[in-house]
Amino acid sequence: MFDIAIIGAGPGGYIAAIRAAQLGAKTIIIEKDQTGGTCLNRGCIPTKTFLNTSDKLEELKKLQKLGISTGEISFDYSKTLKRKDITILKLRKGVENLISKNQITLIKASATISEDYSLFADEEKIDCKNLIISSGTEPQNLPNIKRDGEFILNSDDILNLQELPKSILIIGSGAIGIEWSRILNAMGTEVTIIELAPSLLPTADLSVSEFVEKNFKSQKIKFYTNTTIEKIEEKTVFLSNGETITPSKILLAAGRRPNLDFIKADIKTEKGFISVNTNLQTNKNNIYAIGDVTGKLQLAHVASHQGIAVVEHILQNKPVNINYNIVPSIIYGKPEIASIGLREQDISGEYQKSYFPLSILGKSLADDEPEGFIKLLSQNNIIKGAHIISKEASALIHNFSLPIKDEIPVDNLEHLIFAHPTYAEGIYEAILGLNNKAIHL
């Protein structure tokens, strides 16, 4: 009898298992594929290895401006693929070592939750006191556009392309669409994006969306908003705006669906995702759900945090009560895009806004990285949202986690001292700007 059984060894499942083991619980993970889940094997990590290559290519193109001559630049895409695979394997082995080190049982099998809520690994019944579902999501098709793995690809397929396409049509401009647009554009592929919404990156603050559109125009990345695909015939794409495109490949980047086909029991769902209470319990009290299957926020760091919180609820009776308003969201555009808290379009009533452009920051100019801004939103002297487009934005955004969580008054934050010259100085200027005290504006 296991104290806790977990379905899925992704960033939610394996971290929940480790926390359970630390607290002395007998724990088992059932994983039908690879440890590390989508993030490590088919998402965050492999994508970032491609991004690293594209960043280097873009930097090389700028070197002459800095007085550095390198001669002709050559690029071997096969080495990027190889490095991606090596990075995944190294990290996957690290996860498996952690599971083994913490004496967690790992079974490579397909899980099933039967009609009477029993748990099976293939045909073997697993007895457990508590069950955590962390089965993640998979790329989804559109009603009229189906992946074929050859011409129409999903976000899994594109990681294993053996050759770069001459041109690509990307459907959707969320994180996947934005990141692959800049990766492929930097590697020489002609990129076009189709977005149903009125703006690119439609879930972002409006200022962020406006910047991304302007930035993509300067990079010669084509995009169509308020546009759908009417049909695809003989590799010709007919758009709702009357135009046609003949791309070498199509990338479906229009969302993901939860992996729930293994559930035969009556576990309630809402809009396709598992329904949970504030403690992430399903309608069956000893069955929990974490990560993407909950439909909360499809982010690896959210799944990990939920996993730890659920285990501590099970074993220590601590309430989960996660504040999703303090979750940082990162999109690896060029420059990076990071947000936390409310968007400007979410705020009602009187509020203050501070906007600090990176183009007047010493460090960004010295680095030849002047594009971007730091935007803060506050109400009643409390920061409610932060949106950063900048080199190092993925690190800078965390400066706002504690002020938003603990509602630290802006007046108190004005007493912080940031080193010069740094990108973080822009944060200080933006904080001052909320009370019209910015020095360099």
C-alpha beads as a LAMMPS data file, in Angstrom:
LAMMPS data file: protein, C-alpha beads

441 atoms
440 bonds

1 atom types
1 bond types

-500.0 500.0 xlo xhi
-500.0 500.0 ylo yhi
-500.0 500.0 zlo zhi

Masses

1 110.0

Atoms # bond

1 1 1 0.000 0.000 0.000
2 1 1 1.421 3.345 -1.094
3 1 1 0.683 6.548 0.796
4 1 1 0.725 8.546 -2.444
5 1 1 0.536 7.437 -6.074
6 1 1 1.218 9.907 -8.859
7 1 1 0.294 9.636 -12.526
8 1 1 2.903 11.448 -14.597
9 1 1 6.592 12.205 -13.984
10 1 1 6.607 15.736 -15.334
11 1 1 7.578 18.848 -13.338
12 1 1 4.416 18.482 -11.249
13 1 1 4.564 14.741 -10.645
14 1 1 8.227 14.095 -9.931
15 1 1 8.579 17.129 -7.663
16 1 1 5.440 16.128 -5.742
17 1 1 6.947 12.654 -5.344
18 1 1 10.231 14.021 -3.998
19 1 1 8.437 16.222 -1.461
20 1 1 6.330 13.234 -0.391
21 1 1 9.468 11.132 0.073
22 1 1 11.091 13.918 2.103
23 1 1 8.086 13.771 4.447
24 1 1 8.407 10.008 4.812
25 1 1 5.577 8.883 2.544
26 1 1 5.793 5.668 0.546
27 1 1 5.416 6.973 -2.995
28 1 1 5.014 5.614 -6.516
29 1 1 5.020 7.334 -9.921
30 1 1 3.417 5.794 -12.996
31 1 1 4.798 7.232 -16.240
32 1 1 3.942 5.894 -19.697
33 1 1 6.569 7.935 -21.557
34 1 1 9.741 9.696 -20.374
35 1 1 10.488 11.251 -16.998
36 1 1 10.498 15.030 -17.045
37 1 1 7.232 15.321 -18.949
38 1 1 6.501 17.696 -21.803
39 1 1 8.584 20.533 -20.359
40 1 1 11.846 18.630 -20.316
41 1 1 11.354 16.389 -23.355
42 1 1 9.150 18.313 -25.793
43 1 1 8.750 21.857 -24.491
44 1 1 10.675 24.316 -22.337
45 1 1 14.123 22.701 -22.416
46 1 1 14.502 21.615 -26.062
47 1 1 12.970 24.876 -27.240
48 1 1 15.495 26.857 -25.203
49 1 1 18.409 24.989 -26.806
50 1 1 17.109 26.145 -30.199
51 1 1 16.648 29.648 -28.804
52 1 1 20.256 29.687 -27.627
53 1 1 21.401 28.936 -31.167
54 1 1 19.147 31.597 -32.690
55 1 1 20.391 34.137 -30.129
56 1 1 23.989 33.413 -31.073
57 1 1 23.189 33.796 -34.770
58 1 1 21.538 37.154 -34.149
59 1 1 24.485 38.309 -32.050
60 1 1 26.929 37.334 -34.793
61 1 1 25.006 39.441 -37.300
62 1 1 25.450 42.489 -35.025
63 1 1 29.191 42.104 -34.465
64 1 1 30.316 44.356 -37.317
65 1 1 28.459 47.233 -35.670
66 1 1 30.646 46.623 -32.616
67 1 1 33.836 46.657 -34.651
68 1 1 34.279 42.873 -34.725
69 1 1 34.841 41.031 -38.008
70 1 1 34.215 37.280 -38.141
71 1 1 34.174 36.546 -41.843
72 1 1 31.425 34.447 -43.401
73 1 1 29.003 32.883 -40.905
74 1 1 28.129 29.218 -41.414
75 1 1 25.448 27.298 -39.556
76 1 1 25.135 23.517 -39.144
77 1 1 21.571 22.817 -38.050
78 1 1 22.335 19.146 -37.365
79 1 1 24.608 20.141 -34.477
80 1 1 21.774 22.110 -32.879
81 1 1 19.579 19.000 -33.084
82 1 1 22.322 16.886 -31.531
83 1 1 22.896 19.353 -28.697
84 1 1 19.150 19.426 -28.021
85 1 1 19.060 15.656 -27.637
86 1 1 22.152 15.612 -25.398
87 1 1 20.677 18.319 -23.135
88 1 1 17.371 16.452 -22.781
89 1 1 19.101 13.155 -22.001
90 1 1 21.346 14.739 -19.374
91 1 1 18.445 16.396 -17.562
92 1 1 16.229 13.314 -17.846
93 1 1 18.921 11.191 -16.210
94 1 1 19.148 13.832 -13.484
95 1 1 15.416 13.514 -12.771
96 1 1 15.637 9.707 -12.701
97 1 1 18.581 9.882 -10.311
98 1 1 16.572 12.121 -7.986
99 1 1 13.647 9.687 -8.072
100 1 1 15.969 6.787 -7.265
101 1 1 17.886 8.720 -4.599
102 1 1 14.632 9.489 -2.779
103 1 1 13.599 5.812 -2.901
104 1 1 10.512 6.523 -4.990
105 1 1 9.066 3.623 -6.977
106 1 1 8.904 4.439 -10.697
107 1 1 6.860 2.231 -13.038
108 1 1 6.998 2.775 -16.795
109 1 1 3.436 1.849 -17.738
110 1 1 0.089 3.258 -18.830
111 1 1 -2.095 4.259 -15.906
112 1 1 -5.828 3.654 -15.697
113 1 1 -8.338 4.903 -13.138
114 1 1 -11.145 2.361 -13.353
115 1 1 -14.844 3.014 -12.890
116 1 1 -14.602 2.113 -9.193
117 1 1 -11.647 4.559 -8.771
118 1 1 -9.049 1.766 -8.595
119 1 1 -5.596 2.535 -10.010
120 1 1 -3.818 0.280 -12.484
121 1 1 -0.362 0.373 -14.081
122 1 1 -1.027 -1.568 -17.285
123 1 1 -2.757 -4.647 -15.798
124 1 1 -1.255 -4.365 -12.304
125 1 1 -3.470 -2.921 -9.580
126 1 1 -1.755 -0.293 -7.433
127 1 1 -3.116 0.148 -3.910
128 1 1 -2.786 3.693 -2.613
129 1 1 -4.303 5.964 -0.001
130 1 1 -4.073 9.107 -2.124
131 1 1 -3.734 9.698 -5.856
132 1 1 -2.355 12.742 -7.668
133 1 1 -3.153 13.157 -11.363
134 1 1 -0.366 15.011 -13.142
135 1 1 -0.795 13.687 -16.656
136 1 1 -0.236 16.955 -18.517
137 1 1 -1.433 17.973 -21.961
138 1 1 -0.741 17.266 -25.605
139 1 1 -0.915 19.410 -28.754
140 1 1 -4.417 19.691 -30.157
141 1 1 -5.706 19.841 -33.698
142 1 1 -8.120 22.447 -34.989
143 1 1 -11.545 21.361 -36.252
144 1 1 -10.558 21.847 -39.902
145 1 1 -6.786 21.371 -39.624
146 1 1 -5.292 18.052 -38.599
147 1 1 -1.646 17.276 -37.947
148 1 1 -0.111 14.814 -40.392
149 1 1 3.483 14.985 -39.136
150 1 1 4.806 15.853 -42.595
151 1 1 3.290 19.089 -43.910
152 1 1 1.167 20.030 -40.904
153 1 1 3.255 19.778 -37.731
154 1 1 2.612 20.211 -34.033
155 1 1 5.016 21.470 -31.375
156 1 1 6.365 17.919 -30.847
157 1 1 7.092 17.348 -34.537
158 1 1 8.993 20.563 -35.089
159 1 1 11.594 19.628 -32.490
160 1 1 12.741 16.739 -34.668
161 1 1 12.770 18.298 -38.147
162 1 1 15.933 17.123 -39.874
163 1 1 16.056 20.134 -42.187
164 1 1 14.940 23.725 -41.774
165 1 1 11.945 24.618 -43.948
166 1 1 12.315 27.404 -46.482
167 1 1 9.052 28.900 -45.216
168 1 1 6.546 28.156 -42.469
169 1 1 3.017 29.221 -41.548
170 1 1 2.489 29.297 -37.777
171 1 1 -1.106 29.082 -36.570
172 1 1 -1.429 30.838 -33.203
173 1 1 0.635 33.536 -31.513
174 1 1 0.825 32.339 -27.918
175 1 1 4.140 31.435 -26.312
176 1 1 4.793 28.541 -28.724
177 1 1 4.015 30.603 -31.803
178 1 1 6.052 33.614 -30.690
179 1 1 9.122 31.589 -29.692
180 1 1 9.206 29.442 -32.832
181 1 1 8.676 32.544 -34.980
182 1 1 11.864 34.116 -33.706
183 1 1 13.832 30.833 -33.692
184 1 1 13.056 30.020 -37.307
185 1 1 13.328 33.614 -38.481
186 1 1 16.854 33.864 -37.038
187 1 1 17.778 30.575 -38.756
188 1 1 16.706 31.884 -42.146
189 1 1 13.167 30.520 -42.532
190 1 1 10.499 32.834 -43.926
191 1 1 7.836 33.059 -41.195
192 1 1 4.154 33.964 -41.391
193 1 1 1.784 33.917 -38.395
194 1 1 -1.997 33.583 -38.437
195 1 1 -3.883 34.774 -35.347
196 1 1 -7.642 34.627 -34.794
197 1 1 -7.601 37.425 -32.182
198 1 1 -7.259 41.157 -32.976
199 1 1 -3.623 41.227 -31.803
200 1 1 -0.579 39.005 -31.479
201 1 1 -0.041 37.434 -28.073
202 1 1 -3.702 38.127 -27.223
203 1 1 -3.467 37.085 -23.557
204 1 1 -0.775 39.681 -22.839
205 1 1 -1.004 43.286 -21.687
206 1 1 -1.925 45.463 -24.670
207 1 1 1.407 47.309 -24.543
208 1 1 3.216 43.993 -24.851
209 1 1 1.125 42.931 -27.847
210 1 1 1.751 46.274 -29.551
211 1 1 5.494 45.934 -28.998
212 1 1 5.587 42.371 -30.344
213 1 1 3.781 43.430 -33.512
214 1 1 6.170 46.338 -34.056
215 1 1 9.151 44.107 -33.309
216 1 1 8.007 41.405 -35.745
217 1 1 7.557 43.972 -38.501
218 1 1 11.159 45.122 -38.013
219 1 1 12.318 41.489 -38.193
220 1 1 10.273 40.957 -41.372
221 1 1 8.079 38.320 -39.740
222 1 1 4.725 38.490 -41.514
223 1 1 1.534 38.207 -39.506
224 1 1 -2.212 38.398 -39.991
225 1 1 -4.561 39.110 -37.077
226 1 1 -8.354 38.698 -37.089
227 1 1 -7.686 35.942 -39.599
228 1 1 -8.574 32.262 -39.919
229 1 1 -7.767 29.504 -42.389
230 1 1 -10.698 28.721 -44.678
231 1 1 -9.182 25.603 -46.213
232 1 1 -5.961 23.904 -47.287
233 1 1 -5.807 22.355 -50.753
234 1 1 -2.675 20.802 -52.277
235 1 1 -0.476 22.647 -49.770
236 1 1 -2.058 25.999 -50.612
237 1 1 -3.554 27.794 -47.611
238 1 1 -6.635 29.947 -48.215
239 1 1 -7.094 32.690 -45.603
240 1 1 -10.309 34.374 -44.499
241 1 1 -8.919 37.726 -45.692
242 1 1 -8.823 36.454 -49.284
243 1 1 -5.076 35.859 -49.474
244 1 1 -3.334 32.554 -50.198
245 1 1 -0.021 31.188 -48.857
246 1 1 2.062 28.234 -50.039
247 1 1 4.390 27.474 -47.099
248 1 1 6.883 24.605 -46.956
249 1 1 5.460 23.616 -43.554
250 1 1 2.623 24.528 -41.210
251 1 1 3.032 24.608 -37.421
252 1 1 -0.095 24.137 -35.313
253 1 1 0.491 26.277 -32.217
254 1 1 -3.105 26.871 -31.222
255 1 1 -3.394 25.232 -27.829
256 1 1 -3.145 21.935 -25.971
257 1 1 -5.654 19.419 -24.621
258 1 1 -5.413 17.599 -21.269
259 1 1 -4.432 13.920 -21.226
260 1 1 -7.472 12.379 -19.531
261 1 1 -8.329 9.400 -21.736
262 1 1 -7.051 6.967 -19.082
263 1 1 -9.772 8.039 -16.617
264 1 1 -12.790 5.726 -16.622
265 1 1 -14.128 6.900 -13.245
266 1 1 -16.592 9.737 -12.781
267 1 1 -14.056 12.482 -12.109
268 1 1 -15.735 15.777 -12.920
269 1 1 -14.405 18.123 -15.549
270 1 1 -15.134 21.657 -16.685
271 1 1 -14.370 22.831 -20.218
272 1 1 -12.345 19.662 -20.678
273 1 1 -10.121 20.142 -17.613
274 1 1 -10.384 18.409 -14.231
275 1 1 -12.492 20.373 -11.741
276 1 1 -10.703 20.964 -8.432
277 1 1 -11.340 22.904 -5.220
278 1 1 -8.870 25.296 -3.586
279 1 1 -6.933 22.313 -2.229
280 1 1 -6.781 20.825 -5.744
281 1 1 -9.041 17.931 -4.759
282 1 1 -11.374 16.440 -7.340
283 1 1 -14.911 15.327 -6.523
284 1 1 -13.228 12.267 -4.960
285 1 1 -11.486 13.659 -1.866
286 1 1 -8.402 11.416 -1.980
287 1 1 -7.820 12.081 -5.688
288 1 1 -6.036 15.330 -6.539
289 1 1 -5.084 16.991 -9.810
290 1 1 -2.136 19.288 -10.500
291 1 1 -0.521 20.978 -13.475
292 1 1 -1.952 21.502 -16.942
293 1 1 -4.896 19.106 -16.432
294 1 1 -6.449 21.586 -13.980
295 1 1 -6.665 24.335 -16.605
296 1 1 -5.344 26.889 -14.106
297 1 1 -2.085 28.028 -15.721
298 1 1 -0.245 25.774 -18.139
299 1 1 3.225 26.497 -16.767
300 1 1 5.805 24.036 -15.437
301 1 1 6.576 26.133 -12.363
302 1 1 2.871 26.220 -11.445
303 1 1 2.665 22.417 -11.663
304 1 1 5.728 22.070 -9.433
305 1 1 4.352 24.464 -6.826
306 1 1 0.974 22.734 -6.887
307 1 1 2.676 19.363 -6.434
308 1 1 4.501 20.448 -3.285
309 1 1 1.397 22.159 -1.888
310 1 1 -0.837 19.112 -2.476
311 1 1 1.627 16.743 -0.801
312 1 1 1.847 19.035 2.222
313 1 1 -1.969 19.143 2.313
314 1 1 -2.148 15.345 2.271
315 1 1 0.603 14.702 4.817
316 1 1 0.536 17.827 6.992
317 1 1 -3.038 19.065 6.497
318 1 1 -1.818 22.423 5.195
319 1 1 -4.264 24.331 2.984
320 1 1 -3.111 24.728 -0.626
321 1 1 -4.619 28.162 -1.413
322 1 1 -2.266 29.103 -4.263
323 1 1 -2.296 32.761 -5.319
324 1 1 -2.166 32.519 -9.116
325 1 1 -1.891 36.304 -9.352
326 1 1 1.775 36.152 -8.318
327 1 1 2.824 33.612 -10.942
328 1 1 5.420 35.046 -13.344
329 1 1 4.908 34.254 -17.014
330 1 1 7.853 34.245 -19.421
331 1 1 7.911 34.230 -23.222
332 1 1 11.321 34.025 -24.816
333 1 1 10.896 36.590 -27.531
334 1 1 13.721 38.809 -28.695
335 1 1 13.956 40.551 -26.282
336 1 1 12.411 38.437 -23.526
337 1 1 8.833 39.103 -22.378
338 1 1 7.845 38.703 -18.722
339 1 1 4.666 39.524 -16.816
340 1 1 3.177 39.129 -13.356
341 1 1 -0.132 40.255 -11.863
342 1 1 -2.815 42.250 -13.654
343 1 1 -2.800 43.549 -17.211
344 1 1 -3.827 47.145 -17.841
345 1 1 -7.028 45.988 -19.544
346 1 1 -7.927 44.047 -16.373
347 1 1 -7.864 47.022 -14.007
348 1 1 -11.026 48.908 -13.193
349 1 1 -11.243 52.197 -11.343
350 1 1 -8.482 54.716 -10.817
351 1 1 -4.913 53.430 -11.165
352 1 1 -1.369 54.641 -11.732
353 1 1 0.890 53.597 -14.595
354 1 1 4.636 53.914 -14.987
355 1 1 6.395 53.234 -18.290
356 1 1 10.172 53.230 -18.464
357 1 1 11.754 52.681 -21.922
358 1 1 15.009 50.731 -22.049
359 1 1 16.304 53.095 -24.718
360 1 1 17.410 55.549 -21.995
361 1 1 19.045 52.945 -19.739
362 1 1 22.848 52.998 -19.661
363 1 1 23.341 49.217 -19.482
364 1 1 20.953 48.471 -22.336
365 1 1 22.679 51.003 -24.588
366 1 1 26.148 49.704 -23.643
367 1 1 24.954 46.180 -24.521
368 1 1 23.316 47.405 -27.733
369 1 1 19.986 46.061 -26.437
370 1 1 17.874 49.252 -26.348
371 1 1 14.503 47.736 -27.265
372 1 1 11.846 47.205 -24.634
373 1 1 10.276 48.720 -21.551
374 1 1 9.321 48.199 -17.921
375 1 1 5.673 48.920 -17.223
376 1 1 4.134 48.963 -13.744
377 1 1 0.517 49.307 -12.669
378 1 1 -0.566 50.282 -9.162
379 1 1 -3.684 51.055 -7.159
380 1 1 -3.812 52.621 -3.713
381 1 1 -0.009 52.680 -3.511
382 1 1 0.251 48.889 -4.179
383 1 1 1.736 47.346 -7.337
384 1 1 -0.876 45.248 -9.112
385 1 1 0.958 44.250 -12.276
386 1 1 4.357 44.370 -13.947
387 1 1 5.233 43.822 -17.598
388 1 1 8.807 43.775 -18.860
389 1 1 10.258 43.467 -22.334
390 1 1 14.015 43.423 -21.985
391 1 1 17.154 41.386 -22.078
392 1 1 17.104 39.499 -18.736
393 1 1 13.337 40.087 -18.340
394 1 1 12.963 36.463 -17.207
395 1 1 15.096 37.284 -14.158
396 1 1 13.944 40.871 -13.592
397 1 1 10.251 40.005 -13.242
398 1 1 10.818 38.175 -9.957
399 1 1 11.562 41.501 -8.275
400 1 1 7.787 42.018 -8.196
401 1 1 6.664 38.679 -6.738
402 1 1 7.040 39.738 -3.095
403 1 1 5.717 43.319 -3.477
404 1 1 2.542 42.017 -5.130
405 1 1 2.128 39.052 -2.758
406 1 1 2.684 41.020 0.464
407 1 1 1.214 44.292 -0.847
408 1 1 4.324 46.286 0.012
409 1 1 3.575 50.011 -0.446
410 1 1 5.258 51.725 -3.380
411 1 1 6.581 54.335 -0.927
412 1 1 8.574 51.596 0.836
413 1 1 9.961 50.199 -2.417
414 1 1 11.358 53.635 -3.260
415 1 1 13.987 53.104 -0.542
416 1 1 15.558 50.122 -2.342
417 1 1 18.961 50.661 -3.957
418 1 1 19.774 49.046 -7.314
419 1 1 23.337 48.694 -8.617
420 1 1 24.604 50.742 -11.571
421 1 1 24.915 49.967 -14.425
422 1 1 22.313 47.170 -14.577
423 1 1 18.984 46.400 -16.217
424 1 1 17.526 46.304 -12.700
425 1 1 18.017 50.072 -12.477
426 1 1 15.075 50.347 -14.823
427 1 1 12.920 48.673 -12.181
428 1 1 13.826 51.414 -9.685
429 1 1 13.020 54.132 -12.217
430 1 1 9.669 52.476 -12.968
431 1 1 8.852 52.282 -9.251
432 1 1 9.656 55.981 -8.861
433 1 1 7.494 56.703 -11.887
434 1 1 4.376 55.439 -10.119
435 1 1 4.537 58.544 -7.923
436 1 1 5.849 60.819 -10.676
437 1 1 9.374 60.805 -9.194
438 1 1 11.303 59.149 -12.049
439 1 1 14.704 60.792 -12.476
440 1 1 15.614 59.984 -16.077
441 1 1 12.252 60.517 -17.772

Bonds

1 1 1 2
2 1 2 3
3 1 3 4
4 1 4 5
5 1 5 6
6 1 6 7
7 1 7 8
8 1 8 9
9 1 9 10
10 1 10 11
11 1 11 12
12 1 12 13
13 1 13 14
14 1 14 15
15 1 15 16
16 1 16 17
17 1 17 18
18 1 18 19
19 1 19 20
20 1 20 21
21 1 21 22
22 1 22 23
23 1 23 24
24 1 24 25
25 1 25 26
26 1 26 27
27 1 27 28
28 1 28 29
29 1 29 30
30 1 30 31
31 1 31 32
32 1 32 33
33 1 33 34
34 1 34 35
35 1 35 36
36 1 36 37
37 1 37 38
38 1 38 39
39 1 39 40
40 1 40 41
41 1 41 42
42 1 42 43
43 1 43 44
44 1 44 45
45 1 45 46
46 1 46 47
47 1 47 48
48 1 48 49
49 1 49 50
50 1 50 51
51 1 51 52
52 1 52 53
53 1 53 54
54 1 54 55
55 1 55 56
56 1 56 57
57 1 57 58
58 1 58 59
59 1 59 60
60 1 60 61
61 1 61 62
62 1 62 63
63 1 63 64
64 1 64 65
65 1 65 66
66 1 66 67
67 1 67 68
68 1 68 69
69 1 69 70
70 1 70 71
71 1 71 72
72 1 72 73
73 1 73 74
74 1 74 75
75 1 75 76
76 1 76 77
77 1 77 78
78 1 78 79
79 1 79 80
80 1 80 81
81 1 81 82
82 1 82 83
83 1 83 84
84 1 84 85
85 1 85 86
86 1 86 87
87 1 87 88
88 1 88 89
89 1 89 90
90 1 90 91
91 1 91 92
92 1 92 93
93 1 93 94
94 1 94 95
95 1 95 96
96 1 96 97
97 1 97 98
98 1 98 99
99 1 99 100
100 1 100 101
101 1 101 102
102 1 102 103
103 1 103 104
104 1 104 105
105 1 105 106
106 1 106 107
107 1 107 108
108 1 108 109
109 1 109 110
110 1 110 111
111 1 111 112
112 1 112 113
113 1 113 114
114 1 114 115
115 1 115 116
116 1 116 117
117 1 117 118
118 1 118 119
119 1 119 120
120 1 120 121
121 1 121 122
122 1 122 123
123 1 123 124
124 1 124 125
125 1 125 126
126 1 126 127
127 1 127 128
128 1 128 129
129 1 129 130
130 1 130 131
131 1 131 132
132 1 132 133
133 1 133 134
134 1 134 135
135 1 135 136
136 1 136 137
137 1 137 138
138 1 138 139
139 1 139 140
140 1 140 141
141 1 141 142
142 1 142 143
143 1 143 144
144 1 144 145
145 1 145 146
146 1 146 147
147 1 147 148
148 1 148 149
149 1 149 150
150 1 150 151
151 1 151 152
152 1 152 153
153 1 153 154
154 1 154 155
155 1 155 156
156 1 156 157
157 1 157 158
158 1 158 159
159 1 159 160
160 1 160 161
161 1 161 162
162 1 162 163
163 1 163 164
164 1 164 165
165 1 165 166
166 1 166 167
167 1 167 168
168 1 168 169
169 1 169 170
170 1 170 171
171 1 171 172
172 1 172 173
173 1 173 174
174 1 174 175
175 1 175 176
176 1 176 177
177 1 177 178
178 1 178 179
179 1 179 180
180 1 180 181
181 1 181 182
182 1 182 183
183 1 183 184
184 1 184 185
185 1 185 186
186 1 186 187
187 1 187 188
188 1 188 189
189 1 189 190
190 1 190 191
191 1 191 192
192 1 192 193
193 1 193 194
194 1 194 195
195 1 195 196
196 1 196 197
197 1 197 198
198 1 198 199
199 1 199 200
200 1 200 201
201 1 201 202
202 1 202 203
203 1 203 204
204 1 204 205
205 1 205 206
206 1 206 207
207 1 207 208
208 1 208 209
209 1 209 210
210 1 210 211
211 1 211 212
212 1 212 213
213 1 213 214
214 1 214 215
215 1 215 216
216 1 216 217
217 1 217 218
218 1 218 219
219 1 219 220
220 1 220 221
221 1 221 222
222 1 222 223
223 1 223 224
224 1 224 225
225 1 225 226
226 1 226 227
227 1 227 228
228 1 228 229
229 1 229 230
230 1 230 231
231 1 231 232
232 1 232 233
233 1 233 234
234 1 234 235
235 1 235 236
236 1 236 237
237 1 237 238
238 1 238 239
239 1 239 240
240 1 240 241
241 1 241 242
242 1 242 243
243 1 243 244
244 1 244 245
245 1 245 246
246 1 246 247
247 1 247 248
248 1 248 249
249 1 249 250
250 1 250 251
251 1 251 252
252 1 252 253
253 1 253 254
254 1 254 255
255 1 255 256
256 1 256 257
257 1 257 258
258 1 258 259
259 1 259 260
260 1 260 261
261 1 261 262
262 1 262 263
263 1 263 264
264 1 264 265
265 1 265 266
266 1 266 267
267 1 267 268
268 1 268 269
269 1 269 270
270 1 270 271
271 1 271 272
272 1 272 273
273 1 273 274
274 1 274 275
275 1 275 276
276 1 276 277
277 1 277 278
278 1 278 279
279 1 279 280
280 1 280 281
281 1 281 282
282 1 282 283
283 1 283 284
284 1 284 285
285 1 285 286
286 1 286 287
287 1 287 288
288 1 288 289
289 1 289 290
290 1 290 291
291 1 291 292
292 1 292 293
293 1 293 294
294 1 294 295
295 1 295 296
296 1 296 297
297 1 297 298
298 1 298 299
299 1 299 300
300 1 300 301
301 1 301 302
302 1 302 303
303 1 303 304
304 1 304 305
305 1 305 306
306 1 306 307
307 1 307 308
308 1 308 309
309 1 309 310
310 1 310 311
311 1 311 312
312 1 312 313
313 1 313 314
314 1 314 315
315 1 315 316
316 1 316 317
317 1 317 318
318 1 318 319
319 1 319 320
320 1 320 321
321 1 321 322
322 1 322 323
323 1 323 324
324 1 324 325
325 1 325 326
326 1 326 327
327 1 327 328
328 1 328 329
329 1 329 330
330 1 330 331
331 1 331 332
332 1 332 333
333 1 333 334
334 1 334 335
335 1 335 336
336 1 336 337
337 1 337 338
338 1 338 339
339 1 339 340
340 1 340 341
341 1 341 342
342 1 342 343
343 1 343 344
344 1 344 345
345 1 345 346
346 1 346 347
347 1 347 348
348 1 348 349
349 1 349 350
350 1 350 351
351 1 351 352
352 1 352 353
353 1 353 354
354 1 354 355
355 1 355 356
356 1 356 357
357 1 357 358
358 1 358 359
359 1 359 360
360 1 360 361
361 1 361 362
362 1 362 363
363 1 363 364
364 1 364 365
365 1 365 366
366 1 366 367
367 1 367 368
368 1 368 369
369 1 369 370
370 1 370 371
371 1 371 372
372 1 372 373
373 1 373 374
374 1 374 375
375 1 375 376
376 1 376 377
377 1 377 378
378 1 378 379
379 1 379 380
380 1 380 381
381 1 381 382
382 1 382 383
383 1 383 384
384 1 384 385
385 1 385 386
386 1 386 387
387 1 387 388
388 1 388 389
389 1 389 390
390 1 390 391
391 1 391 392
392 1 392 393
393 1 393 394
394 1 394 395
395 1 395 396
396 1 396 397
397 1 397 398
398 1 398 399
399 1 399 400
400 1 400 401
401 1 401 402
402 1 402 403
403 1 403 404
404 1 404 405
405 1 405 406
406 1 406 407
407 1 407 408
408 1 408 409
409 1 409 410
410 1 410 411
411 1 411 412
412 1 412 413
413 1 413 414
414 1 414 415
415 1 415 416
416 1 416 417
417 1 417 418
418 1 418 419
419 1 419 420
420 1 420 421
421 1 421 422
422 1 422 423
423 1 423 424
424 1 424 425
425 1 425 426
426 1 426 427
427 1 427 428
428 1 428 429
429 1 429 430
430 1 430 431
431 1 431 432
432 1 432 433
433 1 433 434
434 1 434 435
435 1 435 436
436 1 436 437
437 1 437 438
438 1 438 439
439 1 439 440
440 1 440 441
